[in-house]
Amino acid sequence: MRSFVTSVFALAVALAPAAAAAQGTTGSTTTQPPAGQPPAGQPPAAAAPAAPAGPKLGFKTAAGLLLVQVKADQTAVFEEMMSKIQTGVATSSDPDTKSQTGTWKYYKAAEPAAGGNIMYIVIIEPAKPNVEYQFLEVLNKTLTDEQKRDPATQEMYKKYAGAIAAMNMLNVTPGGGGQ
């Protein structure tokens, strides 16, 4: 993330003189409309179609790890959620979701995590690019429209989200030069 911010900053610095020159006056007395508005007398331009959003939690490597701190009194809730995800993925008709079958494994650490939380390690291998791995998003893809509208589903989402104290994502590659 730091390299991205640095790159964007460097690009902004490099383009600043060109932007300033483009905004300079040319001796004309015409005024420019506010940004995003067409000049007077012209119809507004058609809105460009929105680009599809990428996954909220996606991996860039062939394997991914999620280090999930679960509240100590919520481990059964977390394990219930993981079971629903694994079952839902296996029975999904969506090709992207179905492609995750068998790739989710999770482990409970014997040692306590910070704040008395319980650490779970979720291993996703193989991880597929541009595929969503955020727990509730994946679970949502496995539900029918009727299940999504059910008020109990919203309560389930709140319960599952409330079980997680913290989470870190790692893109990983095999050591020893292997792929």
Secondary structure, 3 states (H helix, E strand, C coil): CHHHHHHHHHHHHHHHHHHHHHHCCCCCCCCCCCCCCCCCCCCCCCCCCCCCCCCCCCCCCCEEEEEEEECHHHHHHHHHHHHHHHHHHHHCCCHHHHCCCCCEEEEEEEEECHHHCEEEEEEECCCCCCCCCCHHHHHHHCCCHHHHHCHHHHHHHHHHHHHEEEEEEEEECCCCCCC
